[in-house]
């Protein structure tokens, strides 16, 4: 879709993620895109958002905005439970979509989104910004081409801290509105990056619990995952950790690659350690992250979405690539609730976890009862 005119963009949901992440991303491509409209059900929040960003048109109705403005690109920044309907309606109206994570609350909802896409566009791209920093892209290339040897063992940790007040926002920590706890809402970033680095997963064994926060969902989860290439990984997701960290480590036959950061990384956050038998300095130098430093960000991913729009091709972090991450999260919950390992092929429409991440089981017993057995 190569056009001389600027693309017309709209934002649905005028909250913090729109203001702090999506608006800066749109500003980074202001030579190509005009932000022409915003939608929100709260008139005061909408007015404040429009005033802060010089947006001429404001709406309380997604349908009215789509019909009146006919945007080329729609950014979905609503809470998770309010993603799928505006995504589908935007696609049906012919607009490409850049939607916040988690894209939706179940594989069934995801399949609704895919059904609304059309060959050549429009498509929906899910915000998975950690895939698109230059350090992550470089690491993925080294791993895929075998320059670090064969991947063997990995760790993936999202150990963040969210106090009790954080969960006083009504939609947080609830199955029907957030879809899950830190597995769905927080660890999704690092798990998505792990999949981008290691490829398809095949089997997962997990546990989860509600240890301290007043939520329906879990506040911590742990899992062991086997990948198609034979590598094995441990995953930890927590919102109970005072020293916050986002961490990935992959041990290969020739090197260890590590990423340590919190909410976003630069090239300097990546570290490569050669195995003892690797003595060629030229080889080790080739592992170092590139001179160009693109921070993992919404802006980095949005630039690639615009390239895909120009070419009429599926954008990154959409379709099978985006579904893969939701499948892993679904399988983690399924394993945690059932106590059994889960293989990817088990996630079929007849499975109760296909339609909801809790599979009809709403939560865990308090930690002091029955050793955390299912409620």
DRENDO-1510 file (C-alpha; in Angstrom, 1 decimal, always signed):
<recs>
REC; n; res; u; v; w
REC; 1; UNK; +0.0; +0.0; +0.0 .
REC; 2; UNK; +2.4; +2.7; -1.3 .
REC; 3; UNK; +0.8; +6.1; -1.1 .
REC; 4; UNK; +2.2; +9.6; -1.3 .
REC; 5; UNK; -0.2; +11.0; +1.3 .
REC; 6; UNK; +0.3; +10.5; +5.0 .
REC; 7; UNK; -1.3; +7.6; +6.6 .
REC; 8; UNK; -4.2; +8.4; +9.0 .
REC; 9; UNK; -3.9; +6.9; +12.5 .
REC; 10; UNK; -6.3; +6.6; +15.4 .
REC; 11; UNK; -5.9; +5.6; +19.0 .
REC; 12; UNK; -8.6; +3.6; +20.8 .
REC; 13; UNK; -8.1; +3.9; +24.6 .
REC; 14; UNK; -6.6; +7.2; +25.9 .
REC; 15; UNK; -4.9; +5.8; +29.1 .
REC; 16; UNK; -1.3; +5.7; +30.2 .
REC; 17; UNK; +0.0; +3.1; +27.6 .
REC; 18; UNK; -1.3; +5.3; +24.8 .
REC; 19; UNK; +0.2; +8.5; +26.1 .
REC; 20; UNK; +3.6; +7.1; +27.2 .
REC; 21; UNK; +4.3; +4.5; +24.5 .
REC; 22; UNK; +2.0; +4.7; +21.5 .
REC; 23; UNK; +2.1; +8.5; +21.0 .
REC; 24; UNK; +5.9; +8.7; +21.2 .
REC; 25; UNK; +6.0; +5.8; +18.6 .
REC; 26; UNK; +3.7; +7.8; +16.3 .
REC; 27; UNK; +5.8; +10.9; +16.8 .
REC; 28; UNK; +8.8; +9.0; +15.6 .
REC; 29; UNK; +7.1; +8.4; +12.3 .
REC; 30; UNK; +5.4; +11.8; +12.0 .
REC; 31; UNK; +6.8; +12.3; +8.5 .
REC; 32; UNK; +4.6; +9.4; +7.4 .
REC; 33; UNK; +1.6; +9.3; +9.8 .
REC; 34; UNK; -0.9; +11.8; +11.2 .
REC; 35; UNK; -2.7; +11.0; +14.4 .
REC; 36; UNK; -6.1; +12.2; +13.5 .
REC; 37; UNK; -8.5; +10.8; +16.1 .
REC; 38; UNK; -8.9; +9.2; +19.5 .
REC; 39; UNK; -11.6; +7.1; +21.1 .
REC; 40; UNK; -12.4; +6.7; +24.8 .
REC; 41; UNK; -15.5; +6.1; +26.9 .
REC; 42; UNK; -14.3; +8.6; +29.6 .
REC; 43; UNK; -15.0; +12.1; +28.2 .
REC; 44; UNK; -12.6; +13.9; +30.6 .
REC; 45; UNK; -9.7; +11.5; +29.9 .
REC; 46; UNK; -10.4; +11.8; +26.2 .
REC; 47; UNK; -10.4; +15.6; +26.3 .
REC; 48; UNK; -7.1; +15.6; +28.3 .
REC; 49; UNK; -5.5; +13.2; +25.8 .
REC; 50; UNK; -6.6; +15.2; +22.8 .
REC; 51; UNK; -5.4; +18.5; +24.3 .
REC; 52; UNK; -2.0; +17.0; +25.2 .
REC; 53; UNK; -1.4; +15.6; +21.7 .
REC; 54; UNK; -3.2; +18.1; +19.5 .
REC; 55; UNK; -5.7; +15.6; +18.2 .
REC; 56; UNK; -8.6; +17.2; +16.4 .
REC; 57; UNK; -11.3; +14.5; +16.5 .
REC; 58; UNK; -12.6; +12.6; +19.6 .
REC; 59; UNK; -15.2; +9.9; +19.8 .
REC; 60; UNK; -16.9; +7.7; +22.4 .
REC; 61; UNK; -17.8; +5.2; +19.7 .
REC; 62; UNK; -15.4; +3.0; +17.8 .
REC; 63; UNK; -17.9; +2.5; +15.0 .
REC; 64; UNK; -18.5; +6.2; +14.6 .
REC; 65; UNK; -14.7; +6.9; +14.5 .
REC; 66; UNK; -14.1; +4.2; +11.9 .
REC; 67; UNK; -17.0; +5.4; +9.7 .
REC; 68; UNK; -16.1; +9.1; +9.9 .
REC; 69; UNK; -12.3; +9.1; +9.9 .
REC; 70; UNK; -11.6; +5.9; +7.8 .
REC; 71; UNK; -8.1; +5.5; +9.4 .
REC; 72; UNK; -5.4; +3.5; +7.7 .
REC; 73; UNK; -3.9; +2.4; +11.1 .
REC; 74; UNK; -5.6; +1.9; +14.5 .
REC; 75; UNK; -3.7; +1.6; +17.8 .
REC; 76; UNK; -5.6; -0.4; +20.4 .
REC; 77; UNK; -4.7; +0.7; +23.9 .
REC; 78; UNK; -7.7; -0.4; +25.9 .
REC; 79; UNK; -7.5; -2.9; +28.8 .
REC; 80; UNK; -7.1; -6.5; +27.7 .
REC; 81; UNK; -10.8; -7.5; +28.0 .
REC; 82; UNK; -11.6; -4.7; +25.5 .
REC; 83; UNK; -9.2; -5.6; +22.8 .
REC; 84; UNK; -10.9; -8.1; +20.5 .
REC; 85; UNK; -14.0; -6.2; +19.5 .
REC; 86; UNK; -12.2; -3.0; +18.3 .
REC; 87; UNK; -9.5; -5.0; +16.7 .
REC; 88; UNK; -12.0; -7.0; +14.7 .
REC; 89; UNK; -14.1; -4.0; +13.8 .
REC; 90; UNK; -11.0; -2.0; +12.7 .
REC; 91; UNK; -9.9; -4.9; +10.5 .
REC; 92; UNK; -13.3; -5.3; +9.0 .
REC; 93; UNK; -13.3; -1.5; +8.2 .
REC; 94; UNK; -10.1; -1.9; +6.3 .
REC; 95; UNK; -7.6; -0.5; +8.9 .
REC; 96; UNK; -4.4; -2.2; +9.9 .
REC; 97; UNK; -4.1; -2.6; +13.7 .
REC; 98; UNK; -1.3; -2.2; +16.2 .
REC; 99; UNK; -2.7; -3.8; +19.4 .
REC; 100; UNK; -1.3; -3.8; +22.9 .
REC; 101; UNK; -0.4; -7.1; +24.6 .
REC; 102; UNK; -2.0; -9.3; +25.6 .
REC; 103; UNK; -3.7; -9.3; +22.3 .
REC; 104; UNK; -6.8; -11.0; +23.7 .
REC; 105; UNK; -8.0; -13.3; +26.5 .
REC; 106; UNK; -8.0; -16.7; +24.7 .
REC; 107; UNK; -7.0; -18.6; +21.6 .
REC; 108; UNK; -10.7; -18.6; +20.6 .
REC; 109; UNK; -10.6; -14.8; +20.6 .
REC; 110; UNK; -7.3; -14.8; +18.7 .
REC; 111; UNK; -8.8; -17.0; +16.0 .
REC; 112; UNK; -11.6; -14.4; +15.6 .
REC; 113; UNK; -9.0; -11.8; +14.9 .
REC; 114; UNK; -7.2; -13.9; +12.4 .
REC; 115; UNK; -10.5; -14.6; +10.6 .
REC; 116; UNK; -11.0; -10.8; +10.2 .
REC; 117; UNK; -7.7; -10.4; +8.4 .
REC; 118; UNK; -7.3; -10.5; +4.6 .
REC; 119; UNK; -4.5; -11.6; +2.3 .
REC; 120; UNK; -2.4; -8.5; +1.6 .
REC; 121; UNK; -3.9; -6.7; +4.6 .
REC; 122; UNK; -5.2; -5.4; +6.7 .
REC; 123; UNK; -3.5; -7.3; +9.5 .
REC; 124; UNK; -3.2; -7.0; +13.3 .
REC; 125; UNK; +0.3; -6.7; +14.7 .
REC; 126; UNK; +0.7; -7.4; +18.5 .
REC; 127; UNK; +3.0; -5.1; +20.5 .
REC; 128; UNK; +6.0; -7.4; +21.2 .
REC; 129; UNK; +8.6; -4.7; +21.3 .
REC; 130; UNK; +11.4; -6.8; +22.8 .
REC; 131; UNK; +11.7; -8.7; +19.6 .
REC; 132; UNK; +12.8; -5.6; +17.7 .
REC; 133; UNK; +15.6; -4.0; +19.5 .
REC; 134; UNK; +18.9; -4.2; +17.6 .
REC; 135; UNK; +20.4; -6.4; +20.4 .
REC; 136; UNK; +17.6; -8.9; +20.2 .
REC; 137; UNK; +17.6; -9.0; +16.4 .
REC; 138; UNK; +21.4; -9.6; +16.5 .
REC; 139; UNK; +21.0; -12.4; +19.1 .
REC; 140; UNK; +18.2; -14.1; +17.1 .
REC; 141; UNK; +20.4; -14.1; +14.0 .
REC; 142; UNK; +23.4; -15.6; +15.8 .
REC; 143; UNK; +21.2; -18.3; +17.2 .
REC; 144; UNK; +19.3; -19.1; +14.0 .
REC; 145; UNK; +22.5; -19.4; +12.0 .
REC; 146; UNK; +24.3; -21.5; +14.6 .
REC; 147; UNK; +27.1; -19.0; +15.3 .
REC; 148; UNK; +26.8; -19.7; +19.0 .
REC; 149; UNK; +26.6; -23.4; +18.6 .
REC; 150; UNK; +23.5; -25.5; +19.5 .
REC; 151; UNK; +21.1; -24.1; +22.1 .
REC; 152; UNK; +21.0; -26.4; +25.2 .
REC; 153; UNK; +19.7; -24.7; +28.3 .
REC; 154; UNK; +17.8; -21.4; +29.0 .
REC; 155; UNK; +16.4; -19.3; +31.8 .
REC; 156; UNK; +13.6; -16.7; +31.4 .
REC; 157; UNK; +12.8; -14.6; +34.4 .
REC; 158; UNK; +10.3; -11.7; +34.9 .
REC; 159; UNK; +10.6; -10.8; +38.5 .
REC; 160; UNK; +8.8; -7.6; +39.0 .
REC; 161; UNK; +7.0; -5.9; +42.0 .
REC; 162; UNK; +3.4; -4.8; +42.0 .
REC; 163; UNK; +2.1; -3.7; +45.4 .
REC; 164; UNK; -1.5; -4.3; +46.7 .
REC; 165; UNK; -2.6; -0.8; +45.5 .
REC; 166; UNK; -1.7; -1.7; +41.9 .
REC; 167; UNK; -4.5; -4.3; +41.9 .
REC; 168; UNK; -7.1; -1.9; +43.2 .
REC; 169; UNK; -7.7; -1.0; +39.5 .
REC; 170; UNK; -10.9; -3.0; +39.0 .
REC; 171; UNK; -9.8; -4.9; +35.8 .
REC; 172; UNK; -6.4; -6.1; +37.1 .
REC; 173; UNK; -5.9; -9.5; +38.5 .
REC; 174; UNK; -9.2; -10.8; +37.2 .
REC; 175; UNK; -9.7; -13.6; +34.7 .
REC; 176; UNK; -12.6; -11.9; +32.9 .
REC; 177; UNK; -10.8; -8.6; +32.4 .
REC; 178; UNK; -7.0; -9.1; +32.4 .
REC; 179; UNK; -7.1; -12.7; +31.4 .
REC; 180; UNK; -4.4; -13.8; +33.9 .
REC; 181; UNK; -1.8; -12.7; +36.3 .
REC; 182; UNK; +1.9; -12.0; +35.7 .
REC; 183; UNK; +2.1; -14.9; +33.3 .
REC; 184; UNK; -0.3; -13.1; +30.9 .
REC; 185; UNK; +0.3; -9.4; +31.8 .
REC; 186; UNK; +3.9; -9.1; +32.7 .
REC; 187; UNK; +6.1; -12.1; +31.8 .
REC; 188; UNK; +4.6; -12.2; +28.3 .
REC; 189; UNK; +7.3; -9.8; +27.1 .
REC; 190; UNK; +10.2; -12.0; +28.1 .
REC; 191; UNK; +8.5; -15.2; +27.1 .
REC; 192; UNK; +7.8; -13.8; +23.7 .
REC; 193; UNK; +11.4; -12.8; +23.3 .
REC; 194; UNK; +12.5; -16.3; +24.4 .
REC; 195; UNK; +10.3; -17.8; +21.6 .
REC; 196; UNK; +11.8; -15.4; +19.1 .
REC; 197; UNK; +15.3; -16.6; +20.1 .
REC; 198; UNK; +14.6; -20.3; +20.5 .
REC; 199; UNK; +11.8; -21.0; +18.1 .
REC; 200; UNK; +8.8; -23.4; +18.5 .
REC; 201; UNK; +8.1; -25.0; +21.9 .
REC; 202; UNK; +6.7; -28.5; +22.1 .
REC; 203; UNK; +6.0; -29.3; +25.8 .
REC; 204; UNK; +5.5; -27.5; +29.1 .
REC; 205; UNK; +5.1; -28.5; +32.8 .
REC; 206; UNK; +4.1; -25.7; +35.1 .
REC; 207; UNK; +2.8; -24.6; +38.5 .
REC; 208; UNK; +1.3; -21.3; +39.7 .
REC; 209; UNK; -0.1; -19.9; +42.8 .
REC; 210; UNK; -1.7; -16.9; +44.5 .
REC; 211; UNK; +0.7; -16.3; +47.4 .
REC; 212; UNK; +0.2; -12.8; +48.6 .
REC; 213; UNK; -1.9; -10.4; +46.4 .
REC; 214; UNK; -5.7; -10.1; +46.6 .
REC; 215; UNK; -6.4; -11.3; +43.1 .
REC; 216; UNK; -8.4; -14.0; +41.3 .
REC; 217; UNK; -5.4; -15.0; +39.2 .
REC; 218; UNK; -1.9; -16.1; +40.1 .
REC; 219; UNK; +0.7; -13.8; +41.4 .
REC; 220; UNK; +3.6; -16.2; +40.6 .
REC; 221; UNK; +4.1; -19.0; +38.0 .
REC; 222; UNK; +7.0; -21.3; +37.2 .
REC; 223; UNK; +7.5; -23.6; +34.2 .
REC; 224; UNK; +9.8; -26.0; +32.5 .
REC; 225; UNK; +9.7; -25.9; +28.7 .
REC; 226; UNK; +11.0; -28.2; +25.9 .
REC; 227; UNK; +11.7; -26.7; +22.5 .
REC; 228; UNK; +11.6; -28.2; +19.1 .
REC; 229; UNK; +15.4; -27.9; +18.7 .
REC; 230; UNK; +15.8; -30.0; +21.9 .
REC; 231; UNK; +16.7; -27.1; +24.2 .
REC; 232; UNK; +15.1; -26.9; +27.7 .
REC; 233; UNK; +14.2; -23.7; +29.6 .
REC; 234; UNK; +12.9; -22.6; +33.0 .
REC; 235; UNK; +10.5; -19.7; +33.2 .
REC; 236; UNK; +9.6; -17.7; +36.3 .
REC; 237; UNK; +7.0; -14.9; +36.4 .
REC; 238; UNK; +6.4; -12.9; +39.6 .
REC; 239; UNK; +4.9; -9.6; +40.8 .
REC; 240; UNK; +6.2; -10.3; +44.3 .
REC; 241; UNK; +9.9; -9.5; +43.8 .
REC; 242; UNK; +11.3; -6.3; +45.5 .
REC; 243; UNK; +14.5; -6.4; +43.4 .
REC; 244; UNK; +13.0; -6.2; +39.9 .
REC; 245; UNK; +14.7; -7.7; +36.9 .
REC; 246; UNK; +14.0; -9.1; +33.4 .
REC; 247; UNK; +16.5; -11.7; +32.4 .
REC; 248; UNK; +17.1; -14.2; +29.7 .
REC; 249; UNK; +20.1; -16.6; +29.5 .
REC; 250; UNK; +20.7; -19.2; +26.8 .
REC; 251; UNK; +23.6; -21.6; +27.1 .
REC; 252; UNK; +24.8; -22.9; +23.7 .
REC; 253; UNK; +27.6; -25.3; +22.9 .
REC; 254; UNK; +30.0; -22.4; +22.1 .
REC; 255; UNK; +28.7; -19.5; +24.2 .
REC; 256; UNK; +26.3; -18.2; +26.7 .
REC; 257; UNK; +24.2; -15.2; +25.7 .
REC; 258; UNK; +22.5; -13.1; +28.5 .
REC; 259; UNK; +20.1; -10.2; +28.6 .
REC; 260; UNK; +19.6; -8.3; +31.8 .
REC; 261; UNK; +17.3; -5.3; +31.9 .
REC; 262; UNK; +13.9; -4.2; +33.3 .
REC; 263; UNK; +11.3; -2.7; +31.0 .
REC; 264; UNK; +13.5; -2.3; +27.8 .
REC; 265; UNK; +17.0; -2.9; +26.7 .
REC; 266; UNK; +19.9; -1.4; +24.7 .
REC; 267; UNK; +22.8; -3.2; +23.1 .
REC; 268; UNK; +24.9; -2.8; +26.3 .
REC; 269; UNK; +22.3; -5.0; +28.2 .
REC; 270; UNK; +23.4; -8.1; +26.2 .
REC; 271; UNK; +26.5; -10.1; +27.2 .
REC; 272; UNK; +28.3; -13.0; +25.4 .
REC; 273; UNK; +30.6; -15.4; +27.2 .
REC; 274; UNK; +32.6; -17.8; +25.0 .
REC; 275; UNK; +33.0; -21.5; +26.0 .
REC; 276; UNK; +36.6; -22.5; +27.0 .
REC; 277; UNK; +37.2; -24.1; +23.7 .
REC; 278; UNK; +36.4; -21.0; +21.7 .
REC; 279; UNK; +39.7; -19.1; +21.4 .
REC; 280; UNK; +39.3; -17.3; +18.0 .
REC; 281; UNK; +39.0; -13.6; +18.9 .
REC; 282; UNK; +37.5; -12.8; +15.5 .
REC; 283; UNK; +34.7; -15.2; +16.2 .
REC; 284; UNK; +34.1; -13.7; +19.6 .
REC; 285; UNK; +34.1; -10.2; +18.2 .
REC; 286; UNK; +31.5; -11.2; +15.6 .
REC; 287; UNK; +29.1; -11.9; +18.5 .
REC; 288; UNK; +29.2; -8.4; +19.9 .
REC; 289; UNK; +26.1; -6.4; +19.3 .
REC; 290; UNK; +26.1; -4.0; +16.4 .
REC; 291; UNK; +27.2; -0.3; +16.5 .
REC; 292; UNK; +23.8; +0.9; +15.6 .
REC; 293; UNK; +21.8; +0.8; +18.9 .
REC; 294; UNK; +18.0; +0.5; +18.5 .
REC; 295; UNK; +16.3; +0.3; +21.9 .
REC; 296; UNK; +13.5; -2.2; +22.2 .
REC; 297; UNK; +10.4; +0.0; +21.9 .
REC; 298; UNK; +7.0; +0.5; +20.4 .
REC; 299; UNK; +8.7; +2.8; +17.9 .
REC; 300; UNK; +11.1; +0.1; +16.6 .
REC; 301; UNK; +8.2; -2.3; +16.0 .
REC; 302; UNK; +5.9; +0.4; +14.5 .
REC; 303; UNK; +8.5; +1.2; +11.8 .
REC; 304; UNK; +8.4; -2.4; +10.7 .
REC; 305; UNK; +4.6; -2.4; +10.7 .
REC; 306; UNK; +4.7; +0.6; +8.3 .
REC; 307; UNK; +7.1; -1.3; +6.1 .
REC; 308; UNK; +4.7; -4.2; +5.9 .
REC; 309; UNK; +1.8; -1.8; +5.1 .
REC; 310; UNK; +3.8; -0.4; +2.2 .
REC; 311; UNK; +4.5; -3.9; +0.9 .
REC; 312; UNK; +1.1; -5.3; +1.6 .
REC; 313; UNK; +2.7; -8.1; +3.6 .
REC; 314; UNK; +1.9; -9.6; +7.0 .
REC; 315; UNK; +3.7; -7.5; +9.7 .
REC; 316; UNK; +6.0; -9.0; +12.4 .
REC; 317; UNK; +4.4; -10.3; +15.6 .
REC; 318; UNK; +1.1; -11.2; +13.9 .
REC; 319; UNK; -0.5; -14.4; +12.8 .
REC; 320; UNK; +1.3; -17.6; +13.8 .
REC; 321; UNK; +4.2; -15.7; +15.5 .
REC; 322; UNK; +1.8; -13.9; +17.8 .
REC; 323; UNK; -0.4; -17.0; +18.4 .
REC; 324; UNK; +2.7; -19.0; +19.4 .
REC; 325; UNK; +3.2; -16.8; +22.5 .
REC; 326; UNK; -0.5; -17.0; +23.5 .
REC; 327; UNK; -0.3; -20.8; +23.0 .
REC; 328; UNK; +2.6; -21.0; +25.4 .
REC; 329; UNK; +0.8; -19.0; +28.0 .
REC; 330; UNK; -2.4; -21.0; +27.6 .
REC; 331; UNK; -0.5; -24.3; +28.0 .
REC; 332; UNK; +1.3; -22.9; +31.1 .
REC; 333; UNK; -2.1; -22.2; +32.8 .
REC; 334; UNK; -3.5; -25.6; +31.6 .
REC; 335; UNK; -0.5; -27.4; +33.1 .
REC; 336; UNK; -0.7; -25.4; +36.3 .
REC; 337; UNK; -4.4; -26.1; +36.8 .
REC; 338; UNK; -4.3; -29.8; +35.8 .
REC; 339; UNK; -0.9; -30.8; +37.2 .
REC; 340; UNK; +0.0; -32.5; +33.9 .
REC; 341; UNK; +2.4; -31.6; +31.2 .
REC; 342; UNK; +0.9; -30.1; +28.1 .
REC; 343; UNK; +2.0; -30.5; +24.5 .
REC; 344; UNK; +1.2; -27.8; +21.9 .
REC; 345; UNK; -1.1; -30.1; +19.8 .
REC; 346; UNK; -3.4; -30.4; +22.8 .
REC; 347; UNK; -4.6; -26.8; +22.5 .
REC; 348; UNK; -7.6; -27.5; +20.2 .
REC; 349; UNK; -11.0; -25.9; +20.1 .
REC; 350; UNK; -12.6; -28.7; +22.1 .
REC; 351; UNK; -10.2; -28.1; +25.0 .
REC; 352; UNK; -11.7; -25.8; +27.8 .
REC; 353; UNK; -8.5; -23.8; +28.0 .
REC; 354; UNK; -8.9; -22.8; +24.3 .
REC; 355; UNK; -11.8; -20.5; +25.3 .
REC; 356; UNK; -10.5; -19.2; +28.7 .
REC; 357; UNK; -7.1; -19.3; +30.3 .
REC; 358; UNK; -8.5; -20.7; +33.5 .
REC; 359; UNK; -10.3; -23.5; +31.7 .
REC; 360; UNK; -13.4; -23.1; +33.9 .
REC; 361; UNK; -11.3; -23.3; +37.1 .
REC; 362; UNK; -11.2; -19.9; +38.7 .
REC; 363; UNK; -8.3; -19.8; +41.1 .
REC; 364; UNK; -5.9; -21.4; +43.6 .
REC; 365; UNK; -6.4; -22.1; +47.3 .
REC; 366; UNK; -4.5; -19.8; +49.7 .
REC; 367; UNK; -0.9; -20.9; +50.1 .
REC; 368; UNK; -1.5; -22.1; +53.7 .
REC; 369; UNK; -4.2; -24.6; +52.5 .
REC; 370; UNK; -3.6; -27.9; +51.0 .
REC; 371; UNK; -0.1; -27.0; +49.8 .
REC; 372; UNK; -1.6; -24.6; +47.2 .
REC; 373; UNK; -3.9; -27.2; +45.7 .
REC; 374; UNK; -6.5; -26.0; +43.2 .
REC; 375; UNK; -9.6; -24.4; +44.7 .
</recs>
